[in-house]
Amino acid sequence: MRLISWLISLPIFAAVIVFILQNRFQVPISFWPFDLEITLPVSILSLGVLILGFIMGSIVTGFTLFRSQIEARSLRNQVANLNKQLDEKTPLSCEPIILYNGRYQTISTIEKTTPSSKKKRWFGR
């Protein structure tokens, strides 16, 4: 990803540098609400606009990043609280559950059969 970023950024940067070096003529800049007029080279004006755009983009990205960090911190706290709740509870049994006499039971809860409760075999013994 970093390589793609460099491959896109370098030609743009080179084009901006060539534009700045070739446009040295002066242009008047006036600020409307005030009667202020400044004469600057186009190169300095374009470089100033580029820097201003970079700063504004950084501010917007910073706000988005700040909001994401707050949300990530909130989610980390929520995960920590849920893990703490899991640690406080007794661990679940890992015994298999089977269907025995019409009920689902674990092996340790199945009633042990006594010799008197055994059914007679079909051949009479």
PASEBA-1860 file (N, C-alpha, C; in nm, 3 decimals):
! residues 125
1> MRLISWLI> 0.083/-0.119/0.000/0.000/0.000/0.000/0.087/0.126/0.000 ~ 0.196/0.119/0.074/0.286/0.234/0.081/0.349/0.261/-0.056 ~ 0.381/0.154/-0.128/0.441/0.168/-0.261/0.342/0.236/-0.357 ~ 0.216/0.198/-0.350/0.114/0.260/-0.436/0.101/0.408/-0.403 ~ 0.106/0.440/-0.275/0.097/0.580/-0.232/0.213/0.661/-0.289 ~ 0.333/0.606/-0.284/0.449/0.676/-0.340/0.438/0.688/-0.491 ~ 0.391/0.583/-0.557/0.380/0.587/-0.703/0.278/0.691/-0.750 ~ 0.179/0.719/-0.669/0.080/0.821/-0.703/0.130/0.960/-0.663
9> SLPIFAAV> 0.194/0.971/-0.548/0.236/1.100/-0.495/0.353/1.161/-0.570 ~ 0.450/1.082/-0.609/0.569/1.137/-0.674/0.538/1.209/-0.806 ~ 0.459/1.154/-0.897/0.428/1.230/-1.019/0.351/1.359/-0.991 ~ 0.263/1.356/-0.894/0.188/1.478/-0.860/0.282/1.583/-0.804 ~ 0.372/1.540/-0.717/0.470/1.631/-0.658/0.560/1.690/-0.767 ~ 0.604/1.607/-0.859/0.689/1.655/-0.969/0.613/1.755/-1.055 ~ 0.486/1.730/-1.084/0.406/1.823/-1.164/0.389/1.957/-1.092 ~ 0.370/1.955/-0.962/0.357/2.079/-0.885/0.487/2.157/-0.889
17> IVFILQNR> 0.600/2.090/-0.875/0.729/2.159/-0.879/0.753/2.222/-1.016 ~ 0.723/2.149/-1.123/0.740/2.204/-1.258/0.648/2.323/-1.278 ~ 0.525/2.316/-1.230/0.430/2.427/-1.242/0.483/2.550/-1.168 ~ 0.536/2.529/-1.048/0.586/2.641/-0.969/0.705/2.706/-1.038 ~ 0.796/2.626/-1.093/0.915/2.682/-1.156/0.884/2.754/-1.287 ~ 0.781/2.715/-1.358/0.751/2.777/-1.487/0.660/2.899/-1.476 ~ 0.592/2.918/-1.366/0.498/3.030/-1.352/0.550/3.129/-1.249 ~ 0.634/3.218/-1.297/0.693/3.317/-1.206/0.629/3.455/-1.220
25> FQVPISFW> 0.536/3.472/-1.311/0.482/3.607/-1.331/0.391/3.647/-1.215 ~ 0.379/3.777/-1.197/0.306/3.834/-1.084/0.157/3.844/-1.116 ~ 0.074/3.816/-1.014/-0.070/3.833/-1.029/-0.122/3.912/-0.909 ~ -0.217/4.002/-0.933/-0.275/4.077/-0.820/-0.381/3.990/-0.750 ~ -0.380/3.994/-0.621/-0.478/3.921/-0.539/-0.547/4.024/-0.451 ~ -0.680/4.026/-0.460/-0.754/4.121/-0.377/-0.847/4.043/-0.284 ~ -0.863/4.096/-0.165/-0.951/4.037/-0.065/-1.078/4.120/-0.060 ~ -1.190/4.060/-0.093/-1.315/4.131/-0.119/-1.365/4.217/-0.004
33> PFDLEITL> -1.382/4.162/0.117/-1.444/4.253/0.215/-1.354/4.370/0.252 ~ -1.225/4.354/0.232/-1.131/4.461/0.264/-1.078/4.517/0.132 ~ -1.036/4.638/0.133/-0.975/4.695/0.013/-0.825/4.669/0.017 ~ -0.792/4.543/0.018/-0.652/4.504/0.027/-0.615/4.428/-0.100 ~ -0.506/4.469/-0.162/-0.461/4.401/-0.283/-0.312/4.372/-0.270 ~ -0.277/4.245/-0.299/-0.138/4.200/-0.289/-0.099/4.145/-0.425 ~ 0.024/4.170/-0.464/0.075/4.114/-0.589/0.177/4.007/-0.552 ~ 0.149/3.885/-0.597/0.236/3.771/-0.567/0.265/3.692/-0.694
41> PVSILSLG> 0.376/3.622/-0.697/0.399/3.530/-0.808/0.302/3.413/-0.801 ~ 0.265/3.360/-0.917/0.170/3.249/-0.922/0.225/3.128/-0.849 ~ 0.356/3.110/-0.854/0.417/2.994/-0.788/0.395/2.998/-0.637 ~ 0.415/3.115/-0.577/0.397/3.127/-0.432/0.249/3.113/-0.397 ~ 0.163/3.171/-0.480/0.019/3.159/-0.457/-0.026/3.013/-0.463 ~ 0.018/2.941/-0.566/-0.022/2.800/-0.578/0.037/2.716/-0.467 ~ 0.160/2.745/-0.427/0.221/2.671/-0.316/0.146/2.700/-0.186 ~ 0.105/2.826/-0.166/0.029/2.861/-0.047/-0.106/2.791/-0.043
49> VLILGFIM> -0.174/2.784/-0.157/-0.303/2.715/-0.164/-0.285/2.566/-0.139 ~ -0.177/2.509/-0.192/-0.149/2.368/-0.170/-0.124/2.339/-0.022 ~ -0.046/2.424/0.043/-0.018/2.406/0.186/-0.145/2.425/0.268 ~ -0.227/2.523/0.233/-0.353/2.546/0.303/-0.446/2.425/0.290 ~ -0.453/2.368/0.169/-0.534/2.246/0.149/-0.480/2.129/0.230 ~ -0.349/2.116/0.238/-0.290/2.009/0.319/-0.326/2.026/0.466 ~ -0.317/2.148/0.516/-0.349/2.174/0.657/-0.497/2.145/0.685 ~ -0.586/2.190/0.596/-0.729/2.166/0.616/-0.761/2.017/0.610
57> GSIVTGFT> -0.699/1.946/0.516/-0.720/1.801/0.507/-0.669/1.730/0.632 ~ -0.557/1.776/0.686/-0.503/1.716/0.809/-0.596/1.738/0.927 ~ -0.656/1.855/0.933/-0.749/1.885/1.043/-0.872/1.794/1.035 ~ -0.928/1.780/0.915/-1.047/1.694/0.898/-1.011/1.549/0.930 ~ -0.896/1.502/0.882/-0.852/1.366/0.912/-0.827/1.349/1.060 ~ -0.773/1.451/1.124/-0.748/1.444/1.268/-0.877/1.428/1.348 ~ -0.982/1.502/1.309/-1.109/1.488/1.379/-1.166/1.347/1.361 ~ -1.157/1.295/1.239/-1.207/1.160/1.214/-1.128/1.057/1.292
65> LFRSQIEA> -0.996/1.072/1.295/-0.910/0.980/1.370/-0.938/0.990/1.519 ~ -0.959/1.112/1.569/-0.989/1.131/1.710/-1.118/1.061/1.748 ~ -1.220/1.073/1.665/-1.348/1.007/1.692/-1.332/0.855/1.689 ~ -1.254/0.804/1.596/-1.231/0.660/1.587/-1.155/0.609/1.709 ~ -1.059/0.686/1.758/-0.984/0.645/1.877/-1.074/0.642/2.000 ~ -1.164/0.738/2.011/-1.257/0.737/2.124/-1.347/0.615/2.117 ~ -1.396/0.582/1.999/-1.482/0.464/1.984/-1.405/0.336/2.012 ~ -1.280/0.328/1.967/-1.198/0.210/1.993/-1.171/0.194/2.143
73> RSLRNQVA> -1.145/0.303/2.212/-1.122/0.297/2.357/-1.248/0.248/2.427 ~ -1.364/0.298/2.384/-1.491/0.254/2.444/-1.512/0.104/2.422 ~ -1.483/0.057/2.301/-1.501/-0.086/2.272/-1.402/-0.172/2.351 ~ -1.277/-0.123/2.367/-1.179/-0.198/2.449/-1.226/-0.209/2.594 ~ -1.282/-0.100/2.648/-1.334/-0.104/2.786/-1.450/-0.200/2.797 ~ -1.536/-0.201/2.695/-1.651/-0.293/2.697/-1.604/-0.438/2.691 ~ -1.504/-0.467/2.610/-1.450/-0.604/2.602/-1.387/-0.643/2.736 ~ -1.315/-0.550/2.799/-1.254/-0.580/2.929/-1.361/-0.610/3.034
81> NLNKQLDE> -1.470/-0.532/3.033/-1.578/-0.558/3.128/-1.644/-0.692/3.103 ~ -1.666/-0.727/2.977/-1.727/-0.856/2.946/-1.634/-0.971/2.984 ~ -1.503/-0.955/2.963/-1.409/-1.059/3.004/-1.407/-1.075/3.155 ~ -1.419/-0.963/3.227/-1.422/-0.969/3.372/-1.547/-1.043/3.420 ~ -1.661/-1.017/3.354/-1.784/-1.087/3.389/-1.772/-1.236/3.361 ~ -1.706/-1.272/3.253/-1.687/-1.414/3.223/-1.597/-1.481/3.326 ~ -1.495/-1.411/3.373/-1.404/-1.468/3.471/-1.472/-1.488/3.606 ~ -1.570/-1.402/3.638/-1.638/-1.413/3.766/-1.735/-1.529/3.771
89> KTPLSCEP> -1.789/-1.571/3.660/-1.886/-1.679/3.657/-1.815/-1.813/3.668 ~ -1.889/-1.913/3.717/-1.831/-2.046/3.725/-1.815/-2.104/3.586 ~ -1.710/-2.178/3.564/-1.690/-2.234/3.430/-1.799/-2.335/3.396 ~ -1.832/-2.342/3.271/-1.934/-2.434/3.225/-1.878/-2.575/3.221 ~ -1.964/-2.673/3.238/-1.923/-2.812/3.231/-1.894/-2.850/3.087 ~ -1.794/-2.930/3.068/-1.758/-2.974/2.933/-1.805/-3.117/2.909 ~ -1.893/-3.167/2.995/-1.942/-3.302/2.976/-2.039/-3.307/2.859 ~ -2.039/-3.416/2.784/-2.135/-3.426/2.675/-2.277/-3.443/2.727
97> IILYNGRY> -2.371/-3.393/2.654/-2.513/-3.405/2.691/-2.574/-3.512/2.600 ~ -2.646/-3.605/2.665/-2.708/-3.714/2.589/-2.857/-3.720/2.621 ~ -2.931/-3.784/2.534/-3.074/-3.805/2.556/-3.089/-3.940/2.623 ~ -3.140/-3.939/2.748/-3.153/-4.062/2.825/-3.289/-4.061/2.892 ~ -3.368/-4.164/2.869/-3.504/-4.176/2.925/-3.590/-4.052/2.894 ~ -3.576/-3.999/2.775/-3.660/-3.887/2.733/-3.615/-3.752/2.783 ~ -3.501/-3.745/2.851/-3.451/-3.616/2.901/-3.306/-3.599/2.856 ~ -3.267/-3.474/2.836/-3.128/-3.445/2.808/-3.054/-3.435/2.940
105> QTISTIEK> -2.948/-3.513/2.954/-2.872/-3.517/3.078/-2.723/-3.527/3.049 ~ -2.643/-3.487/3.147/-2.500/-3.513/3.137/-2.474/-3.651/3.193 ~ -2.360/-3.705/3.165/-2.330/-3.842/3.208/-2.325/-3.853/3.359 ~ -2.280/-3.748/3.427/-2.270/-3.756/3.573/-2.408/-3.749/3.640 ~ -2.511/-3.701/3.573/-2.643/-3.691/3.636/-2.735/-3.807/3.602 ~ -2.689/-3.902/3.521/-2.772/-4.017/3.488/-2.784/-4.105/3.612 ~ -2.907/-4.148/3.639/-2.931/-4.232/3.757/-2.867/-4.368/3.736 ~ -2.799/-4.411/3.838/-2.735/-4.543/3.832/-2.842/-4.650/3.853
113> TTPSSKKK> -2.834/-4.756/3.776/-2.932/-4.864/3.790/-2.884/-4.962/3.896 ~ -2.977/-5.006/3.979/-2.944/-5.106/4.082/-2.981/-5.243/4.029 ~ -2.923/-5.349/4.084/-2.953/-5.484/4.034/-3.100/-5.520/4.043 ~ -3.175/-5.468/4.141/-3.317/-5.504/4.153/-3.401/-5.439/4.044 ~ -3.353/-5.331/3.986/-3.433/-5.263/3.885/-3.408/-5.317/3.745 ~ -3.317/-5.415/3.733/-3.291/-5.470/3.600/-3.410/-5.551/3.553 ~ -3.440/-5.543/3.429/-3.552/-5.618/3.373/-3.506/-5.760/3.344 ~ -3.601/-5.851/3.349/-3.569/-5.990/3.318/-3.547/-6.005/3.170
121> RWFGR> -3.459/-6.093/3.139/-3.432/-6.119/2.998/-3.546/-6.200/2.941 ~ -3.564/-6.200/2.814/-3.676/-6.264/2.749/-3.675/-6.416/2.763 ~ -3.561/-6.473/2.790/-3.559/-6.617/2.799/-3.577/-6.665/2.942 ~ -3.613/-6.575/3.035/-3.657/-6.616/3.166/-3.551/-6.625/3.273 ~ -3.438/-6.587/3.254/-3.338/-6.593/3.361/-3.351/-6.484/3.458
END
